Amino acid sequence: MTLALDEATSREVKAHPEIKWSEVARQAIQRKVRELHALDAAFANSTLSEDDIQELADDINKNMLSRFRSSQRKP
């Protein structure tokens, strides 16, 4: 597997050769696979369509943005 990194990230990786970056990537991929399995199990019997899920995600994002903006206005 080959990973494409932007220039800034590539510089950071090269600045820390003591880190086993392939291990970091392996662990991140494994974590994501576990998350996907959990989501698959959670929604295996769901009757939601892709559009329903996208609408819910959009609503959550709007709500979170509103909360973030509100918290930024407080002293």
C-alpha positions in Angstrom: 0.0 0.0 0.0 1.2 3.5 -0.8 0.0 6.6 1.0 0.0 10.0 -0.5 0.9 12.8 1.9 0.7 16.5 1.4 4.0 18.3 1.5 3.6 19.6 5.1 2.7 16.2 6.5 5.6 14.6 4.6 8.0 17.1 6.2 6.6 16.3 9.7 7.0 12.5 9.0 10.5 12.9 7.8 11.3 15.1 10.8 10.5 12.1 13.1 12.3 9.1 11.7 12.2 7.5 15.2 8.4 6.9 14.7 7.4 3.7 12.9 5.0 5.4 10.6 3.8 2.1 9.0 2.7 1.0 12.5 0.9 4.2 13.0 -0.9 3.8 9.7 -1.7 0.1 10.4 -3.2 1.0 13.8 -5.3 3.8 12.3 -6.6 1.5 9.5 -7.4 -1.2 12.0 -9.3 1.3 14.2 -11.3 2.5 11.2 -12.1 -1.1 10.2 -13.4 -1.7 13.8 -15.5 1.4 13.6 -17.0 0.3 10.2 -17.9 -3.1 11.6 -19.6 -1.5 14.6 -21.6 0.8 12.3 -22.5 -2.1 10.0 -23.8 -4.0 13.1 -25.6 -1.0 14.5 -27.4 -0.3 11.2 -27.8 -3.9 9.9 -31.6 -3.9 10.5 -32.1 -0.2 9.8 -34.8 0.9 7.4 -33.1 4.3 6.8 -32.2 5.1 3.2 -28.9 6.7 2.2 -30.9 10.0 1.7 -32.3 9.7 5.2 -28.9 9.1 6.7 -27.4 12.1 4.8 -30.3 14.3 6.0 -29.6 13.3 9.6 -25.9 13.9 9.2 -26.6 17.3 7.7 -28.9 18.2 10.6 -26.3 17.1 13.1 -23.6 19.1 11.4 -25.8 22.2 11.3 -26.6 21.8 15.0 -22.9 21.3 16.0 -21.9 24.4 13.9 -24.6 26.4 15.7 -23.4 25.2 19.1 -19.8 26.0 18.2 -20.7 29.5 17.0 -22.7 30.1 20.2 -19.8 29.0 22.4 -17.4 31.3 20.5 -19.6 34.4 21.3 -19.5 33.8 25.0 -16.8 35.8 27.0 
